[in-house]
Amino acid sequence: MADSPAFEWVSEELERISSLDRLVARGTLRLVLKKAGLDARAVTAKQMEVVLRELLPEELGSRGVEDGKSSCERLARRLLAAKLTDADPSDESPEAVFQRLGGL
């Protein structure tokens, strides 16, 4: 299963605006998502916004990225403005399963 549009968008932007290479940017983002109990394959834009504002700045600081807090704030605003579609609702993540059950 592919990663969610929100994960792909943020990881590409993180690589673009920081000194992190592709592997480190994606790995850092996956690590932060795991700490938050989220999966890169199913994370929504709204969930990613919270991760960007609350968790990622500290992780970026530990990797020597300067001004991580303001960079993450800008990314969060741009992410929401991008109006990405969320992951495929046919996936089998717990959120998707409960969402489908709630719609019955």
Stockholm file with secondary structure:
# STOCKHOLM 1.0

chainA/1-104         MADSPAFEWVSEELERISSLDRLVARGTLRLVLKKAGLDARAVTAKQMEVVLRELLPEELGSRGVEDGKSSCERLARRLLAAKLTDADPSDESPEAVFQRLGGL
#=GR chainA/1-104 SS CCCCHHHHHHHHHHHHHSSCCHHHHHHHHHHHHHHTTCCTTTCCHHHHHHHHHHTHHHHHHHTTCTTHHHHHHHHHHHHHHHTCCCSCTTSCCHHHHHHHHHTC
#=GC SS_cons         CCCCHHHHHHHHHHHHHSSCCHHHHHHHHHHHHHHTTCCTTTCCHHHHHHHHHHTHHHHHHHTTCTTHHHHHHHHHHHHHHHTCCCSCTTSCCHHHHHHHHHTC
//
